[in-house]
Amino acid sequence: MFRIVESQQIQHEEHYITLSHCWGSTPSNPNLILLKDTVWNLKEYQPISVLPKTFRDAFTIIERLEVRYIWIDRLCIFQDSPEDWRRESAAMGQIYKNAFLGISALGSSNDAGGCFFSRDSAKVLPSVVNIRVDNSSDPRPFRFRSEKGWAWKLTFEREPLPKRGWTLQERLLCPRVLHFGRKQVFWEVQGMYLLRNTAEQCLRLTVPSDKLVAISGLAKDALRRLKDLGYDEDVYLAGLWRQNLPWCLTWRVMESCRRPPTYRAPSWSWASVDGAVKLCYPGTHSARKKPAQSFALVIGAECIPCGEDETGQVSSGTVTLKGPISSARLIPSVLTLPEEFAMSILSIGSLEVEGHKPTVKYPRARCEVIFDVKSEMRTEIYCLPIEARHMFREFWELFGLALIQTGRGTYSRVGYVEMLHESEAAAKNFFSGFPEYNCVLE
């Protein structure tokens, strides 16, 4: 039997377990969703048999572990109350962080898939071979694994659940997670080993407006950790960090993206578009690479949250930079590029950009603008260089922002600028003759 209870009814020392799962297109039983009309029925004891298979399997697991309570988003957050959703989503990080264990229905694409699958254990168990150690001895059995160390990662990421955007913070904040896949069960504890690789995945959200809310718990945890390390002056800005400005503004889209129909984030944040994006990390100084050259100075930055959640949805945000901003003219790309939303830079200010014409010596040279949204492509923009980085041999690449003017001194981002220069001097000197202005990005 099961019923829902309010958190105040649970003793502080009681353990609880969370469930991460895919909702699917429609729930198998609409009465098993927490709504204002269903709450009183759900507070009464009901047989576990009425639950969908994924939930039933989760109850089997917590019973084996002798834990009384389980947190399931569909049954613990009012799905028809925006106020409750905002309050609970703001607390989501703490819910997962304080859980005894997280159950991950890794291999199920909906609530009917379950956690338990028929698996061939021979495919994951070590192989046994008989080896004769010397000529006089009998063969002895030895175990070995022919599987490469990262082979599990491919199996894991091909499952349905890791593609769901909310699972990023659910997985990283839980102290330990038991993943039930179609071919294998995975055990994961907090650590940098999986943290690094999880962040490289491309995740999807059923409701795109959840983008910032779905990582709000991670942002809060990062702020706490930074404060513990003495970095208590950093500020979270709609998916970016004040300390990482201005280079973190040079993210780029990896596919033709869309703007949301209603405001979600300032144009300089990756959360302002729907689609795959890639963060362009700062240039690193090593024996083979020289220090990066910065062109833009950060004057100020702020975001206004929609409600009380300082790491959740935002109502507005600005970044003020000082740099050599200049007008630029573009033409359809003359290179064979995978991005149909790219254009070549013909000129910046009064300077013609020679790189827009591929040469025999530099056939892959790129002086391009990658537009965030195809419908925003245009032939005239403003270009603001952010940073030049040493790439390889003598080549340097300059990264910047493509902007449009929205008011006196205010601009909106429409794309990402990428210019390949054949020397350090060429990269550093290209914008040296342009006057610097303060510009407010919205």
HELIX and SHEET records of a PDB file:
HELIX    1   1 SER A    7  GLN A    9  5                                   3    
HELIX    2   2 PRO A   30  LEU A   32  5                                   3    
HELIX    3   3 VAL A   39  LEU A   42  1                                   4    
HELIX    4   4 ILE A   48  VAL A   50  5                                   3    
HELIX    5   5 LYS A   53  ARG A   64  1                                  12    
HELIX    6   6 ASP A   73  CYS A   76  1                                   4    
HELIX    7   7 PRO A   82  ALA A   90  1                                   9    
HELIX    8   8 MET A   92  LYS A   97  1                                   6    
HELIX    9   9 SER A  121  LYS A  123  5                                   3    
HELIX   10  10 ALA A  151  GLU A  157  1                                   7    
HELIX   11  11 LEU A  161  LYS A  163  5                                   3    
HELIX   12  12 THR A  167  LEU A  173  1                                   7    
HELIX   13  13 MET A  192  THR A  198  1                                   7    
HELIX   14  14 PRO A  208  ASP A  210  5                                   3    
HELIX   15  15 VAL A  213  ILE A  215  5                                   3    
HELIX   16  16 SER A  216  ASP A  228  1                                  13    
HELIX   17  17 ARG A  242  ASN A  244  5                                   3    
HELIX   18  18 TRP A  247  LEU A  249  5                                   3    
HELIX   19  19 TRP A  270  SER A  272  5                                   3    
HELIX   20  20 GLU A  354  HIS A  356  5                                   3    
HELIX   21  21 LYS A  374  GLU A  376  5                                   3    
HELIX   22  22 GLU A  424  ASN A  429  1                                   6    
SHEET    1   A 5 TYR A  69  TRP A  71  0                                        
SHEET    2   A 5 TYR A  16  SER A  20  1                                        
SHEET    3   A 5 LEU A 101  SER A 104  1                                        
SHEET    4   A 5 ARG A 176  PHE A 180  1                                        
SHEET    5   A 5 VAL A 185  VAL A 189 -1                                        
SHEET    1   B 2 SER A 127  ILE A 131  0                                        
SHEET    2   B 2 ARG A 140  PHE A 144 -1                                        
SHEET    1   C 2 TYR A 236  LEU A 237  0                                        
SHEET    2   C 2 LEU A 240  TRP A 241 -1                                        
SHEET    1   D 2 ARG A 252  VAL A 253  0                                        
SHEET    2   D 2 VAL A 277  LYS A 278 -1                                        
SHEET    1   E 5 GLN A 293  SER A 294  0                                        
SHEET    2   E 5 GLU A 380  PHE A 392 -1                                        
SHEET    3   E 5 SER A 326  PRO A 332 -1                                        
SHEET    4   E 5 ALA A 342  ILE A 348 -1                                        
SHEET    5   E 5 LEU A 351  GLU A 352 -1                                        
SHEET    1   F 5 GLN A 293  SER A 294  0                                        
SHEET    2   F 5 GLU A 380  PHE A 392 -1                                        
SHEET    3   F 5 PHE A 395  GLY A 407 -1                                        
SHEET    4   F 5 THR A 410  HIS A 421 -1                                        
SHEET    5   F 5 CYS A 367  PHE A 371 -1                                        
SHEET    1   G 7 GLN A 293  SER A 294  0                                        
SHEET    2   G 7 GLU A 380  PHE A 392 -1                                        
SHEET    3   G 7 PHE A 395  GLY A 407 -1                                        
SHEET    4   G 7 THR A 410  HIS A 421 -1                                        
SHEET    5   G 7 TYR A 437  LEU A 441  1                                        
SHEET    6   G 7 VAL A 314  GLY A 323 -1                                        
SHEET    7   G 7 LEU A 297  PRO A 305 -1                                        
END                                                                             
